[in-house]
Amino acid sequence: MGKLHIEMLGSNFTIQANGDDQYLEKLLGYYKRITEDVKKIDSIKNPLQVAILSGIIICDELYKEKQNKVAMENGDYKAVENSMDTQEIERRTAEMISKIDKVL
């Protein structure tokens, strides 16, 4: 059982959760990277909106990974390949939107 101090998006609190401290810190670091990317979108300023959109992005990643796992278990490697291509396109699109927002 580990403890994690969270200080972000205007909130500050400590949680106790399953997993060691190092694992919890990795999770928080990943979430912070996602929220930093979301904050770069000029139309998103409210911390609650940042948190919600970050959660949706992470849910999207998890859902796609689960779909890939099922496809691989079923021997549908073409679906996995197509999904990976889609993820790369989405990543590049998000980068371009961020760059456009900075210029505008």
TIDO-293671 format. One record per residue: x, y, z of N, C-alpha, C, CB in turn; chain; residue in one letter; residue number from 1. Coordinates in steps of 0.2 Angstrom, whole numbers, plus 5000, padded with zeros to 4 digits. Each point is the difference from the previous one (the first is absolute). Glycine has a CB too. Layout:
BEGIN
 n_east n_north n_up ca_east ca_north ca_up c_east c_north c_up cb_east cb_north cb_up chain resn resi
      X       Y    Z       X        Y     Z      X       Y    Z       X        Y     Z     A    a  NUM
...
***
This chain:
BEGIN
 n_east n_north n_up ca_east ca_north ca_up c_east c_north c_up cb_east cb_north cb_up chain resn resi
   5004    4994 5000    4996     5006  5000   5005    5006 5000    4990     4994  5006     A    m    1
   5008    5011 4989    5005     5006  5000   4996    5006 5001    5007     4994  4992     A    g    2
   4996    5011 5009    4997     5007  5001   5003    5004 4994    4999     4999  5012     A    k    3
   4996    5006 4986    5002     5004  4994   4997    5007 5002    5000     4990  4991     A    l    4
   5005    5015 5009    4998     5007  5000   4999    5003 4993    5006     5001  5011     A    h    5
   4988    5001 4988    4998     5003  4994   4999    5008 5001    4994     4989  4996     A    i    6
   5009    5014 4999    5000     5008  5000   5000    5002 4993    5006     5001  5011     A    e    7
   4988    5000 4987    4999     5002  4993   4993    5003 4998    5008     4991  4997     A    m    8
   4991    5012 4998    4994     5003  4998   4996    5004 5005    4999     4991  4992     A    l    9
   5005    5012 5013    4997     5004  5005   4998    4996 5006    4997     5008  4992     A    g   10
   5005    4986 5008    4998     4995  5006   5006    4998 5003    4989     4997  4994     A    s   11
   5010    5001 5013    5006     4997  5003   4997    4995 5006    5007     5011  4998     A    n   12
   4995    4983 5001    4998     4995  5005   5004    4994 4999    4988     5004  4999     A    f   13
   5011    4991 5006    5004     4994  5000   4995    4994 5000    5009     5006  5007     A    t   14
   4993    4989 4990    4996     4994  4999   5004    4994 5003    4993     5005  4990     A    i   15
   5004    4990 5012    5003     4994  5001   4997    4994 4996    5002     5003  5012     A    q   16
   5002    4994 4984    4997     4995  4995   5005    4994 5000    4995     5010  4993     A    a   17
   5002    4985 5003    5004     4994  4999   5005    5001 4995    4990     4993  5002     A    n   18
   5016    5004 4999    5006     5002  4996   5005    5003 5004    4993     5001  4990     A    g   19
   5013    4999 5008    5005     5003  5004   5001    5007 4998    5006     4989  5001     A    d   20
   4998    5015 5003    5000     5007  4999   5003    5002 4993    5002     5001  5012     A    d   21
   5003    4995 4986    5003     5001  4993   4995    4999 4995    5011     4996  5004     A    q   22
   4985    4999 4996    4995     4999  4995   4995    5005 5000    5001     4988  5001     A    y   23
   4997    5014 5005    4995     5006  5000   5003    5006 4997    4995     4995  5010     A    l   24
   5011    5007 4991    5003     5006  4998   5001    4999 4992    5007     5001  5010     A    e   25
   4994    4993 4987    5000     4999  4993   4993    5002 4997    5009     4991  5001     A    k   26
   4986    5006 5002    4993     5002  4998   4999    5007 5000    4996     4989  5004     A    l   27
   5005    5014 5001    4999     5008  5001   5004    5003 4995    4998     4999  5012     A    l   28
   5008    4999 4987    5005     5004  4994   4996    4999 4993    5011     4997  5007     A    g   29
   4987    4997 4992    4996     4999  4994   4994    5005 4999    5004     4988  5000     A    y   30
   4992    5012 5005    4994     5004  5000   5002    5007 4999    4994     4992  5007     A    y   31
   5012    5010 4997    5002     5007  4999   5002    5002 4993    5004     5000  5012     A    k   32
   4999    4995 4985    5002     5001  4993   4994    5001 4995    5011     4993  5002     A    r   33
   4984    5003 4999    4994     5001  4996   4997    5007 5002    4998     4987  5000     A    i   34
   5001    5015 5006    4997     5006  5002   5004    5006 4997    4995     4995  5010     A    t   35
   5012    5004 4990    5004     5006  4997   4998    5000 4992    5009     4998  5009     A    e   36
   4990    4997 4988    4999     5000  4993   4993    5003 4999    5007     4990  4998     A    d   37
   4988    5008 5006    4993     5003  4999   5000    5008 5002    4995     4989  5003     A    v   38
   5009    5013 5002    5001     5007  5001   5002    5004 4994    5002     4997  5012     A    k   39
   5002    5000 4984    5002     5003  4994   4995    5002 4995    5011     4994  5001     A    k   40
   4983    5003 4999    4994     5002  4996   4997    5006 5003    4998     4988  4997     A    i   41
   5003    5018 4999    4998     5006  5002   4993    5001 5002    5008     5004  4993     A    d   42
   4987    4992 5005    4993     5000  5001   4999    4997 5007    4997     5000  4988     A    s   43
   5007    4996 5015    4999     4997  5006   5004    5003 5006    4998     4989  4994     A    i   44
   4999    5015 5010    5004     5004  5006   4997    4997 5007    5001     5010  4992     A    k   45
   4993    4988 5008    4998     4999  5007   5003    4993 5002    4989     5006  4997     A    n   46
   5013    4994 5009    5003     4994  5003   4996    4993 5000    5007     5008  5007     A    p   47
   4986    4993 4994    4996     4995  4999   4999    4997 4993    4994     5005  5010     A    l   48
   5006    5000 4985    5000     4998  4993   5006    4996 4999    4993     5010  4997     A    q   49
   5013    4992 5005    5007     4997  4999   4999    4993 5003    5006     5011  5000     A    v   50
   4992    4988 5006    5000     4994  5003   4995    4995 4996    5002     5005  5011     A    a   51
   4992    4997 4987    4995     4996  4997   5003    4998 4993    4991     5006  5006     A    i   52
   5012    4999 4990    5003     4998  4994   5005    4995 5000    4997     5011  4996     A    l   53
   5008    4990 5009    5005     4996  5002   4998    4993 5001    5007     5009  5004     A    s   54
   4988    4990 5000    4997     4994  5002   4997    4996 4994    4997     5004  5011     A    g   55
   5000    5000 4984    4997     4997  4994   5006    4998 4996    4990     5007  5000     A    i   56
   5015    4996 4999    5006     4998  4996   5003    4994 5003    5002     5012  4997     A    i   57
   4998    4987 5009    5003     4994  5003   4995    4994 4999    5006     5007  5009     A    i   58
   4988    4994 4992    4995     4995  4999   5000    4998 4992    4993     5005  5009     A    c   59
   5008    4999 4987    5001     4999  4993   5006    4995 4999    4994     5011  4996     A    d   60
   5011    4991 5007    5006     4996  4999   4999    4993 5003    5007     5010  5001     A    e   61
   4990    4989 5005    4998     4994  5003   4996    4996 4996    5001     5005  5011     A    l   62
   4993    4998 4986    4996     4996  4996   5003    4997 4994    4991     5008  5004     A    y   63
   5013    4996 4993    5004     4998  4994   5004    4994 5001    5000     5012  4995     A    k   64
   5004    4989 5011    5004     4994  5002   4996    4994 5001    5008     5008  5005     A    e   65
   4986    4992 4998    4996     4995  5001   4998    4997 4994    4996     5004  5011     A    k   66
   5002    5000 4984    4998     4998  4993   5005    4996 4997    4992     5010  4999     A    q   67
   5014    4993 5001    5006     4996  4997   5001    4994 5004    5005     5011  4997     A    n   68
   4995    4988 5009    5001     4994  5004   4995    4995 4997    5004     5006  5010     A    k   69
   4989    4995 4990    4995     4996  4997   5002    4998 4993    4991     5005  5008     A    v   70
   5011    5000 4988    5001     4998  4993   5006    4995 4999    4996     5012  4997     A    a   71
   5009    4989 5008    5006     4996  4999   4998    4993 5003    5008     5009  5002     A    m   72
   4988    4990 5003    4997     4994  5003   4996    4996 4994    5000     5005  5012     A    e   73
   4997    4999 4984    4996     4997  4995   5004    4999 4993    4990     5005  5005     A    n   74
   5016    4997 4995    5005     4999  4995   4998    5005 4994    5000     4988  5003     A    g   75
   4997    5018 4999    4999     5005  4995   5005    5005 5000    4988     4998  5001     A    d   76
   5018    5000 4996    5006     5005  5001   4999    5006 4995    5007     4990  5003     A    y   77
   4989    5010 4992    4999     5005  4996   4996    5006 5004    4999     4992  4990     A    k   78
   4996    5006 5014    4997     5005  5004   5005    5003 5005    4989     4994  4999     A    a   79
   5015    5003 5004    5005     5003  5004   5005    5004 4996    5000     4990  5007     A    v   80
   5002    5009 4987    5004     5004  4996   4996    5006 4998    5006     4990  4996     A    e   81
   4988    5010 5002    4996     5006  4999   4999    5004 5006    4994     4993  4991     A    n   82
   5005    5004 5015    4999     5004  5006   5006    5004 5001    4992     4992  5005     A    s   83
   5014    5005 4994    5007     5003  5002   5001    5006 4995    5004     4990  5004     A    m   84
   4994    5009 4990    5000     5006  4995   4995    5005 5002    5003     4992  4991     A    d   85
   4991    5007 5011    4996     5005  5002   5002    5004 5006    4991     4993  4996     A    t   86
   5012    5003 5009    5003     5004  5006   5006    5005 4998    4997     4989  5007     A    q   87
   5007    5009 4988    5005     5004  4998   4997    5006 4996    5008     4990  4999     A    e   88
   4987    5009 4997    4997     5006  4997   4997    5005 5005    4998     4992  4990     A    i   89
   4999    5005 5015    4997     5004  5005   5005    5004 5004    4991     4992  5001     A    e   90
   5015    5005 5001    5005     5003  5003   5003    5006 4996    5003     4989  5006     A    r   91
   4998    5010 4988    5003     5005  4995   4995    5006 5000    5007     4991  4994     A    r   92
   4986    5007 5005    4995     5005  5000   5000    5004 5006    4993     4993  4992     A    t   93
   5007    5004 5014    5000     5004  5006   5006    5005 5000    4994     4991  5006     A    a   94
   5012    5007 4992    5006     5004  5000   4999    5006 4995    5007     4990  5002     A    e   95
   4990    5009 4992    4999     5005  4995   4995    5005 5003    5002     4992  4991     A    m   96
   4993    5006 5012    4995     5004  5003   5003    5005 5006    4991     4991  4997     A    i   97
   5013    5006 5007    5004     5003  5005   5004    5006 4997    5000     4990  5007     A    s   98
   5004    5008 4987    5004     5005  4997   4996    5006 4997    5008     4990  4998     A    k   99
   4987    5008 4999    4995     5005  4997   4997    5005 5005    4997     4992  4991     A    i  100
   5001    5005 5015    4998     5004  5005   5005    5005 5003    4993     4990  5003     A    d  101
   5013    5008 4997    5006     5004  5002   5001    5006 4996    5005     4990  5005     A    k  102
   4994    5009 4988    5001     5005  4995   4994    5005 5000    5007     4992  4993     A    v  103
   4987    5005 5008    4994     5005  5000   5000    5003 5006    4994     4993  4993     A    l  104
***
